[in-house]
Amino acid sequence: MLGKTTTVKTRYTVMSKEILDKYPELATEGSATISQRLSIANQAVTEMAKEASLACFKQWGRPAEDITHVVYVSSSEIRLPGGDLYLASELGLRNDVNRVMLYFLGCYGGVTGLRIAKDIAENNPGSRVLLTTSETTILGFRPPNKSRPYDLVGAALFGDGAAAAIIGADPISKVESPFMELSYATQQFLPGTHNVIDGRLTEEGINFKLGRDLPQKIDDNIEGFCKKLMEKAGGNLEDFNDLFWAVHPGGPAILNRLETTLKLRGEKLDCSRKALMDFGNVSSNTIFYVMEYMRDELRNKENREEWGLALAFGPGITFEGILLRSLG
């Protein structure tokens, strides 16, 4: 029944029987386990980020030494030095690579990473930015408790994973094959809504509380936010259905309300729904899964849309948005 409610069919998790056998206290209510959780998470996010980055390099076709900047996004680790340094070392990047850490942004972190990487690429000629996101639910894992039935929904909705992308300007002909242009990016928070998505780090891990009014808050503000992005296309966009849509699928309720409010045709959010079904909500990673599906969809369409929007929502309530242009 939970799977039908969340629409998630497949999730991937770091948590395993082996971990619970090694750390049985993780399944004991009220245990102070933040140290154990971080020892698992810190290693796991680095391993997943490395795997995603290597796969990205393979598609990119250039060596790791050509990376000039790293933007690393995670809400799943706490350490000094951070995962950006561990990742750079594991990948064999140059020791003068410029690194940026984005910690604890939650679900909008992937689009924030794109915005920061875009700014870096545009202001540093010849630069190539490795953007990597990596997340695990280990910090938020809680043993089953009858007094917290909503925990089961979270367990059925959220998953673990990583993603990576290379961002740059002036692609090298016959070497690099970009599929999307990041035309314009913006961020906005909704005043007075900072408690709607509330995360607190305790000795037991991190606990999240989501307000029931989250979908409504997004619903009330999304149209104006999208129109502001669309204006940057030079007045060529008027109908929301003229765009392709890469929306972070926080959950089916948010997608359903977005579709209704903006009067989108049923297929417009197919890539978001497929990513949610195949991976669950993987926090900052998920927008990249959506964009990968979108890339494949656009390549196979005869009359594909030129312009699109990438959107994500998270604590704040914060909206992140990017006006995208398909490069075919």
C-alpha positions in Angstrom: 0.0 0.0 0.0 2.9 2.4 0.8 4.5 1.7 -2.5 1.2 2.7 -4.2 1.0 5.9 -2.2 4.6 7.0 -2.9 4.6 5.6 -6.5 8.2 4.3 -5.7 8.9 0.9 -7.1 12.7 0.7 -6.6 15.1 2.3 -4.1 18.7 1.8 -3.4 20.1 2.0 0.2 23.4 1.8 2.0 21.7 0.3 5.0 22.0 -3.4 5.0 21.7 -6.5 7.3 25.5 -6.5 7.6 25.5 -2.9 8.9 22.7 -3.7 11.4 24.5 -6.8 12.6 27.7 -4.7 13.1 25.8 -1.8 14.8 22.7 -3.3 16.4 22.3 -0.1 18.4 21.0 1.6 15.2 17.8 -0.5 15.7 17.4 0.5 19.3 15.1 3.4 20.0 16.8 6.3 21.8 20.4 5.2 21.3 23.1 7.8 20.9 24.4 6.6 17.5 25.4 9.7 15.6 29.1 8.7 15.7 28.3 5.3 14.2 26.0 6.8 11.6 28.7 9.3 10.5 31.4 6.6 10.2 29.1 4.7 7.8 27.8 7.7 5.9 31.1 9.5 5.4 32.7 6.5 3.7 29.6 5.6 1.7 29.0 9.1 0.2 32.6 9.2 -1.0 32.4 5.8 -2.6 29.2 6.6 -4.4 30.4 10.1 -5.5 33.6 8.5 -6.9 31.6 5.9 -8.9 29.3 8.5 -10.3 32.2 10.9 -11.2 34.1 8.1 -13.0 31.1 7.2 -15.0 30.7 10.9 -15.9 34.3 11.2 -17.0 33.8 8.2 -19.3 30.9 10.0 -21.1 32.8 13.3 -21.1 35.8 11.8 -22.9 38.5 14.0 -21.2 40.9 13.1 -18.4 40.3 13.9 -14.8 43.3 16.3 -14.8 41.3 18.7 -17.0 38.9 19.4 -14.1 39.6 22.8 -12.7 36.8 23.1 -10.1 34.8 20.8 -7.9 31.3 21.5 -6.5 30.4 18.8 -4.0 26.8 18.6 -2.6 25.7 16.4 0.3 23.3 16.5 3.3 24.6 13.2 4.5 28.0 13.7 6.0 29.8 15.9 8.6 33.6 16.0 8.8 36.6 18.1 8.4 38.1 18.1 5.8 34.9 17.6 3.8 33.9 15.1 1.2 35.1 17.5 -1.5 38.7 16.9 -0.6 38.3 13.1 -0.2 36.6 12.9 -3.6 39.3 15.0 -5.3 42.0 12.7 -3.8 40.2 9.5 -4.8 39.8 10.8 -8.3 43.4 11.9 -8.7 42.5 15.5 -9.4 45.1 18.2 -9.5 46.0 19.5 -6.0 45.3 23.1 -7.2 41.7 22.2 -8.1 39.3 24.8 -6.7 36.7 23.2 -4.4 33.3 24.3 -3.1 31.3 22.4 -0.5 27.5 22.7 -0.3 26.2 21.1 2.9 22.7 20.4 4.2 20.6 22.0 1.4 18.3 19.0 1.1 16.3 18.4 -2.0 17.2 21.6 -3.8 20.9 21.1 -3.5 21.4 19.6 -6.9 20.0 22.6 -8.7 21.9 25.0 -6.4 25.0 23.1 -7.5 24.2 23.6 -11.1 23.7 27.4 -10.5 27.1 27.7 -8.7 28.8 25.6 -11.3 27.3 27.7 -14.0 28.6 30.9 -12.4 32.1 29.4 -12.0 32.2 28.2 -15.6 31.0 31.6 -17.0 33.5 33.6 -15.0 36.6 31.4 -15.5 37.4 30.9 -19.2 38.4 27.4 -20.1 37.3 25.9 -16.7 35.6 22.6 -16.4 33.5 22.0 -13.2 32.8 18.6 -11.8 29.5 18.8 -9.9 28.9 15.8 -7.7 26.0 15.0 -5.4 25.9 12.1 -3.0 23.3 11.2 -0.4 22.4 8.4 2.1 19.5 8.0 4.5 21.7 6.5 7.2 21.6 9.7 9.3 17.9 9.7 9.3 17.3 5.9 9.7 14.9 5.2 12.6 13.7 1.8 13.9 9.9 1.1 13.4 7.7 2.7 16.1 3.9 2.5 16.2 3.7 6.0 17.5 5.4 7.3 14.3 3.5 5.7 11.4 4.6 8.5 9.1 8.2 7.2 9.4 7.1 4.3 7.1 6.1 6.7 4.4 9.6 8.3 4.6 11.2 4.9 4.5 9.2 4.0 1.4 9.9 7.3 -0.4 13.6 8.2 0.2 16.6 6.4 -1.2 20.4 6.6 -1.5 22.7 7.4 -4.5 25.0 9.8 -6.2 25.2 11.8 -9.5 27.8 13.8 -11.4 27.9 16.3 -14.3 30.6 18.4 -16.0 29.7 22.0 -16.5 31.7 24.4 -18.7 31.5 27.1 -21.4 32.7 27.1 -25.0 32.7 23.3 -25.6 35.6 21.8 -27.6 34.2 20.7 -31.0 34.4 17.0 -31.7 35.6 16.3 -28.2 32.8 17.5 -25.9 29.1 16.9 -26.6 26.9 19.0 -24.3 23.2 18.3 -24.3 21.8 21.2 -22.2 22.6 24.9 -21.9 22.1 26.5 -18.4 20.7 29.8 -19.7 19.5 31.5 -16.5 19.4 30.5 -12.8 17.7 31.9 -9.8 16.8 31.2 -6.2 14.0 32.4 -4.0 12.8 31.7 -0.5 9.3 32.1 0.9 9.3 34.3 4.0 7.9 32.8 7.2 8.1 29.2 6.0 11.4 28.1 7.6 9.6 25.6 9.9 7.6 23.8 7.1 10.7 21.6 6.4 12.5 21.2 9.7 15.6 19.1 10.2 17.4 18.7 13.5 20.6 16.9 14.2 20.6 15.0 17.5 22.6 12.2 19.2 20.2 9.8 17.5 20.8 11.1 14.0 18.9 13.7 12.0 15.1 14.0 12.4 12.9 15.6 9.7 9.4 17.1 10.1 7.5 18.0 7.0 4.5 20.3 7.3 1.3 19.1 5.7 1.0 22.5 4.0 4.2 22.0 2.0 2.5 21.1 -1.3 0.1 24.1 -0.9 2.9 26.5 -0.2 4.7 25.4 -3.4 1.4 25.5 -5.2 0.7 29.1 -4.2 4.0 30.4 -5.4 5.1 28.3 -8.3 3.4 30.0 -11.2 5.1 33.4 -10.6 8.4 31.8 -10.1 8.2 29.9 -13.4 7.1 33.0 -15.3 10.1 34.9 -14.0 12.4 32.2 -15.5 10.4 32.1 -18.7 10.8 35.9 -19.3 14.6 35.3 -19.6 14.0 33.5 -22.9 13.3 36.8 -24.6 9.5 36.8 -24.5 9.3 33.8 -26.7 7.6 31.6 -24.1 4.0 32.1 -23.1 2.4 28.7 -22.5 3.8 26.3 -19.9 3.2 23.5 -22.3 5.7 25.0 -24.7 8.5 23.9 -22.3 10.0 20.6 -21.3 10.0 20.1 -17.5 12.7 18.6 -15.2 11.2 18.9 -11.7 12.6 17.4 -8.6 10.0 14.8 -7.5 9.8 15.4 -3.8 6.7 13.2 -3.8 3.7 12.5 -6.0 1.5 15.1 -4.3 3.9 18.0 -5.3 4.0 16.7 -8.9 0.2 16.3 -9.1 -0.4 19.8 -7.8 2.2 21.3 -10.1 0.6 19.6 -13.1 -2.9 20.9 -12.1 -1.8 24.5 -11.2 0.2 25.1 -14.4 -2.3 23.1 -16.5 0.5 20.9 -17.8 -0.3 18.1 -20.3 -0.1 14.6 -18.7 3.2 13.7 -20.3 5.1 16.9 -19.2 6.2 15.4 -15.9 6.8 11.9 -17.1 10.6 12.1 -16.5 10.1 13.3 -12.9 7.6 10.5 -12.3 9.9 7.9 -13.8 12.8 9.0 -11.7 10.7 8.9 -8.5 9.4 5.4 -9.5 12.9 4.1 -10.3 15.0 5.6 -7.5 12.7 7.3 -5.0 13.4 10.8 -3.6 17.2 10.8 -3.5 17.5 14.4 -2.2 20.0 16.5 -4.2 20.7 13.7 -6.7 17.2 13.3 -8.1 17.2 16.2 -10.4 20.1 14.6 -12.3 18.2 11.4 -12.8 15.3 13.4 -14.1 17.6 15.3 -16.5 19.1 12.1 -17.8 15.7 10.8 -18.6 14.9 14.1 -20.2 18.0 14.0 -22.3 17.0 10.6 -23.8 13.4 11.7 -24.3 14.4 14.9 -26.2 16.9 13.0 -28.4 14.1 10.7 -29.5 11.4 13.4 -30.2 10.9 14.7 -33.7 9.4 18.0 -32.6 11.3 18.5 -29.4 10.9 21.6 -27.2 13.9 24.1 -27.3 13.4 25.6 -23.8 12.7 24.0 -20.5 12.8 24.5 -16.7 14.7 22.6 -14.0 13.0 23.1 -10.6 13.6 21.9 -7.1 12.2 22.8 -3.7 13.5 22.4 -0.2 14.1 23.8 3.3 13.4 27.5 3.6 11.0 27.0 1.8 13.5 27.5 -1.0 12.8 27.4 -4.7 15.7 26.8 -7.2 15.1 27.2 -10.9 17.1 27.1 -14.1 16.0 28.1 -17.6 17.4 25.3 -19.8 17.9 25.2 -23.6 18.2 21.8 -25.3 21.2 21.5 -27.6 19.9 18.4 -29.3 
